[in-house]
Amino acid sequence: MIYEYSMLAPVVFGVGAAEKTGEKIKEMGLKRALCMCDEGVKSAGILDKVVKVIEDAGIETVIFDRVLPEPPDTMIDEAGAFVRECGADCIVGIGGGSSLDAAKMTSILYSRPGSIVDCMNFEGPPFTIEGGLPTILLPTTAGTGSEVSPICVVTHTASSTKMVIFSNITLAIVDPELCRTAPKSVTANCGLDALAHNVEAITARGRNPFSEAMALASTKLIARYLPAACRDGDDMEARSNLSLAANFAGISFPLANVHVGHAAADSIAASYHTPHGLNCAWVTPAVIEICALSVPDKVKLIGEAMGVVFSGKETDEEAGRMTGDAARALMKECGLPTLEEKGFDRDTILGGVDYILSNVIVPNCPTDIDAEKAEWLLARVYDGYK
């Protein structure tokens, strides 16, 4: 079998790495940076810190601080109009996955005036569109891996569905210090989002040795350090290892692609508009179990990375249940609520079957997903985590 793999962008990693942002922009010969973030990043003082570093290097800055969660197409269009008018020659995205995705899509609209909706493929795989400006990304959460992933997720407001566009990145600067202020719930959701990326990358039909190695390394770090970071946000050893884990996962999963887990997570979001990382966390144990029907050897690798000890006598279903239960135990330790505790209706969750079956990523699941298996998966998501 022949494999192809590569990294999308170079990475500067480590506590204090954000201090190199201005220096790196200057090395590229750039002079005016559009810094993009949401209100939370601004109010936490992170925007001011990064802007000062950039301006101290002699680079002018302009600010767009109106990024919204699960960014809607209307907001991306607003940012696109802004970047074409502000005279920036690069974009610096600062924040969680929404801000980083918004920065990538704003770069697209710099060279493609119009609406981001025009860049969506409603009938097949996502379009790949090169951004028109150098894009430097600084994550403030450890989860999405968006700083090293071509994937941009945008909400199509007319249909309330999430769409994906692929684009390029120039540089990722990963400074675990920027994650210090993330609340426990955000830390947990994001860390488990990275775990979901790993699980799907390891089991996907499109998996390869490089994506598997990166995802397994990431899984080990998450299992060891996520509870510590949830207990103490100032634990910089835990924060650093989680940032590394999220970065590894972000490198891994675009090479293999995700599958039914992300489709199921998006079906929950379509009904309840809950955060992406939380939805991915809820579905991951059931995804592990359904994948064990087809690739039990890969599921055992995941389990072993999480500390599960197998006797070698387990059936495929038992191996899947043991690994799924390890993920559930991690969720509990990190304080994730159940769907029932959130007040979600079981029948509404199970109503996501058609949403799953219509998603183009589902065939990448190693287990063939029909209506019966999709319903089983969603029922297991609701009933399995109590």
C-alpha positions in Angstrom: 0.0 0.0 0.0 1.2 3.5 -0.8 0.7 6.4 1.6 1.1 10.1 1.3 1.5 12.4 4.3 2.8 15.8 5.2 2.4 18.8 7.6 0.4 21.8 6.5 2.5 24.4 8.2 5.6 24.9 10.4 5.0 25.1 14.1 6.7 27.2 16.8 5.9 25.5 20.1 6.5 26.1 23.8 5.8 28.3 26.8 6.6 31.9 25.7 6.3 31.1 22.0 3.8 33.9 21.5 6.7 36.3 22.2 8.1 35.4 18.8 5.0 36.4 16.8 6.2 39.9 15.8 9.7 38.5 15.0 8.2 35.8 12.7 5.9 38.3 10.9 8.9 40.7 10.4 10.9 37.8 8.9 8.2 37.4 6.3 8.6 41.0 5.2 5.1 41.9 6.3 4.1 45.3 7.7 0.4 45.4 8.8 -1.3 42.6 10.6 -5.0 42.1 11.0 -5.5 40.4 14.5 -8.7 38.4 14.8 -10.3 37.1 18.0 -13.5 36.9 19.9 -14.7 38.9 22.9 -13.5 36.4 25.4 -9.9 36.5 24.1 -10.0 40.2 24.2 -11.4 40.5 27.7 -8.8 38.0 29.0 -6.1 40.3 27.9 -4.6 37.9 25.4 -5.3 40.1 22.4 -3.4 43.0 24.0 -0.5 40.8 24.8 -0.1 39.5 21.3 -0.7 43.0 19.7 2.1 44.5 21.9 4.5 41.8 20.8 3.7 42.4 17.1 3.9 46.2 17.4 7.1 46.0 19.4 8.6 44.4 16.3 7.6 47.4 14.2 4.5 45.9 12.7 1.3 47.9 12.5 -1.9 46.2 13.7 -5.6 46.4 13.0 -8.2 44.6 15.1 -11.3 42.5 14.3 -12.6 41.3 17.7 -16.1 40.2 16.6 -15.6 36.5 15.9 -18.6 34.4 17.0 -18.7 30.8 18.3 -19.3 28.3 15.5 -18.8 31.2 13.1 -21.8 31.9 10.9 -21.3 32.8 7.2 -22.7 36.3 7.8 -19.9 37.1 10.3 -17.2 35.7 7.9 -18.6 37.9 5.2 -18.3 40.9 7.5 -14.7 40.0 8.3 -13.9 39.5 4.6 -15.2 43.0 3.8 -13.1 44.3 6.7 -9.8 42.7 5.6 -10.2 44.1 2.0 -10.6 47.6 3.4 -8.1 47.7 6.3 -4.9 47.4 4.3 -3.5 44.4 6.1 -0.9 42.2 4.4 -1.3 39.3 6.8 -3.8 37.8 9.3 -3.1 36.7 12.9 -5.8 34.5 14.3 -5.9 34.3 18.1 -8.3 32.0 20.0 -10.1 28.7 19.9 -11.1 26.8 16.8 -13.7 29.4 15.8 -11.3 32.3 15.7 -8.6 30.3 13.9 -11.1 29.0 11.3 -12.5 32.5 10.9 -9.0 33.8 10.2 -8.4 31.2 7.5 -11.7 31.9 5.9 -11.1 35.7 6.0 -7.9 35.1 4.1 -9.9 33.3 1.5 -12.3 36.2 1.1 -9.4 38.7 0.7 -8.8 37.3 -2.7 -12.3 36.1 -3.5 -14.7 39.0 -2.8 -18.2 37.9 -2.2 -19.8 35.6 0.3 -18.1 32.6 2.0 -21.3 30.7 1.0 -19.9 30.8 -2.6 -17.0 28.7 -1.4 -19.2 25.9 0.0 -19.7 22.7 -1.9 -23.3 21.6 -1.1 -23.1 18.5 -3.3 -19.8 16.8 -2.5 -16.5 17.0 -0.7 -15.3 20.4 0.6 -13.6 22.8 -1.8 -9.9 23.5 -1.2 -9.3 27.2 -1.6 -6.0 29.0 -1.1 -6.1 32.0 1.2 -4.9 35.3 -0.2 -2.9 36.5 2.8 -0.3 34.9 5.0 -2.1 33.5 8.0 -0.5 33.0 11.4 -2.5 31.2 14.1 -2.1 31.2 17.9 -4.5 28.8 19.7 -5.8 29.7 23.2 -7.3 26.3 23.8 -5.9 22.8 23.4 -8.4 20.9 21.3 -9.3 21.7 17.8 -5.8 21.6 16.3 -7.1 24.2 13.8 -3.7 25.9 13.8 -2.2 23.0 11.8 -5.4 21.8 10.0 -6.7 23.0 6.6 -10.2 22.5 7.9 -12.5 25.5 8.3 -15.9 25.0 9.8 -18.6 27.6 9.1 -22.3 27.6 10.0 -24.5 28.0 7.0 -27.2 30.2 8.5 -29.9 29.5 5.9 -29.9 25.8 6.8 -28.4 25.9 10.3 -25.9 23.3 9.2 -22.1 23.2 9.5 -20.1 23.3 6.3 -16.4 22.7 5.7 -13.9 24.4 3.5 -10.2 23.6 3.2 -7.6 26.3 3.1 -3.9 26.9 3.8 -1.9 28.2 6.8 1.4 29.9 6.9 2.6 29.4 10.5 1.3 28.0 13.8 2.6 29.5 17.1 1.5 27.3 20.0 2.1 28.8 23.4 0.6 26.8 26.3 0.7 30.0 28.4 -2.2 31.3 26.3 -4.4 28.5 27.5 -3.9 29.3 31.2 -7.1 31.2 31.5 -9.3 28.6 29.8 -12.1 27.6 32.3 -12.4 23.9 33.4 -15.3 23.2 31.1 -13.5 24.6 28.1 -10.3 22.7 29.0 -12.3 19.5 29.3 -14.4 20.0 26.1 -11.3 20.9 24.0 -9.2 18.0 25.4 -11.9 15.5 24.6 -12.4 17.1 21.2 -8.7 16.2 20.5 -9.4 12.7 21.7 -12.2 12.4 19.3 -9.9 13.5 16.5 -7.5 10.8 17.5 -10.1 8.0 17.7 -11.4 8.7 14.3 -8.0 9.2 12.7 -6.8 5.8 14.1 -9.9 3.9 13.0 -10.7 5.7 9.7 -10.6 3.9 6.3 -8.2 6.7 5.3 -5.7 6.1 8.1 -2.0 5.8 7.5 1.1 5.0 9.7 2.0 8.7 10.3 -1.5 9.8 11.3 -1.8 6.7 13.6 1.5 7.4 15.3 0.7 11.1 15.9 -2.8 10.2 17.2 -1.6 7.5 19.6 1.0 9.9 21.0 -1.7 12.5 21.5 -4.1 10.0 23.1 -1.5 9.0 25.7 -0.9 12.7 26.6 -4.6 13.5 26.9 -5.3 10.4 29.1 -2.4 11.5 31.4 -2.7 15.2 31.6 -6.3 16.3 30.9 -7.6 15.6 34.4 -4.7 17.5 35.9 -5.3 20.5 33.7 -9.0 20.4 34.7 -8.1 20.3 38.4 -5.6 23.1 38.2 -5.5 25.4 35.2 -2.2 26.8 36.4 -0.5 23.5 36.0 1.8 24.4 33.1 3.2 20.9 32.8 -0.3 19.6 32.1 -1.2 22.7 29.9 2.0 22.2 27.8 1.4 18.5 27.2 -2.3 19.1 26.3 -1.3 21.8 23.8 1.2 19.3 22.3 -1.5 16.7 22.3 -4.0 18.9 20.5 -1.3 20.0 18.0 -0.4 16.3 17.2 -4.1 15.5 16.8 -4.6 18.5 14.5 -1.7 17.2 12.3 -3.1 13.7 12.4 -6.8 13.8 11.6 -6.8 15.8 8.4 -4.4 13.1 6.9 -6.9 10.3 7.7 -10.1 12.4 8.0 -12.8 12.0 10.6 -16.0 10.0 10.1 -19.2 9.0 11.8 -18.3 10.6 15.2 -18.2 14.1 13.8 -21.4 13.5 11.8 -23.1 12.4 15.0 -21.7 15.3 17.0 -23.0 17.7 14.3 -26.4 16.1 14.5 -26.6 17.0 18.2 -25.4 20.6 17.4 -28.1 20.9 14.8 -30.7 20.4 17.5 -29.2 22.0 20.6 -26.4 24.3 19.3 -24.0 23.0 22.0 -20.2 23.4 21.6 -18.5 21.2 19.1 -15.9 19.8 21.5 -18.7 18.8 24.0 -20.7 17.1 21.3 -17.6 15.2 20.1 -16.8 14.1 23.7 -20.3 12.7 24.1 -20.2 10.6 21.0 -16.6 9.2 21.2 -17.2 6.2 23.5 -20.0 4.9 21.2 -17.8 5.6 18.1 -15.1 3.5 19.7 -17.5 0.6 20.3 -18.9 0.7 16.8 -15.4 0.8 15.2 -14.4 -2.3 17.3 -16.8 -4.3 15.1 -14.5 -3.7 12.1 -11.0 -2.7 13.4 -10.7 -4.2 16.9 -6.9 -4.1 16.6 -7.0 -0.3 16.2 -9.4 0.1 19.1 -7.1 -1.9 21.3 -4.3 0.5 20.5 -6.5 3.3 21.6 -7.4 1.5 24.8 -3.8 0.7 25.6 -2.9 4.4 25.0 -5.5 5.2 27.6 -4.2 2.7 30.1 -6.6 -0.2 29.4 -5.0 -3.6 30.0 -6.3 -6.4 27.8 -5.9 -10.1 28.5 -6.1 -11.1 24.9 -9.1 -13.2 25.4 -11.7 -10.4 24.9 -14.2 -10.5 22.0 -14.2 -7.6 19.7 -17.3 -6.2 21.4 -15.7 -6.5 24.8 -12.6 -4.7 23.7 -14.7 -2.0 22.3 -16.7 -1.7 25.5 -13.6 -1.6 27.7 -12.0 1.2 25.6 -15.3 3.1 25.4 -15.7 2.8 29.2 -12.1 4.2 29.6 -13.2 7.3 27.6 -16.4 7.6 29.7 -14.3 7.4 32.9 -12.1 10.2 31.6 -15.2 12.3 30.8 -16.5 11.8 34.3 -13.2 12.7 35.8 -13.2 15.9 33.8 -16.7 16.8 35.0 -18.6 16.4 31.7 -22.4 16.5 32.2 -24.6 13.8 30.7 -27.0 14.6 27.9 -29.8 13.9 30.3 -28.3 16.4 32.8 -28.3 19.0 30.1 -32.0 18.4 29.6 -31.7 16.9 26.1 -34.6 14.8 24.9 -33.7 11.2 23.9 -36.0 11.1 20.9 -34.6 14.3 19.6 -31.1 12.9 19.8 -32.2 9.7 18.0 -33.8 12.0 15.4 -30.3 12.7 14.0 -30.2 9.5 12.0 -30.9 11.1 8.6 -28.4 13.9 9.4 -25.7 11.3 9.9 -26.6 9.2 6.8 -26.5 12.3 4.6 -23.0 13.4 5.8 -20.2 12.8 3.2 -17.6 11.8 5.9 -19.6 8.8 7.2 -18.2 6.3 4.6 -14.8 6.9 6.1 -15.9 4.9 9.1 -14.5 1.4 9.1 -17.9 0.0 10.0 -20.6 0.5 7.3 -23.2 2.8 8.8 -26.9 2.2 7.8 -30.0 3.6 9.5 -30.0 0.8 12.1 -26.4 1.3 13.2 -26.8 5.1 13.2 -29.8 4.8 15.5 -27.8 2.3 17.7 -24.9 4.8 17.9 -27.1 7.7 18.9 -29.0 5.6 21.5 -25.7 4.5 22.9 -24.5 8.1 23.1 -27.5 9.0 25.2 -27.9 5.8 27.3 -24.2 4.9 27.7 -23.0 7.9 29.6 -24.9 8.3 32.8 
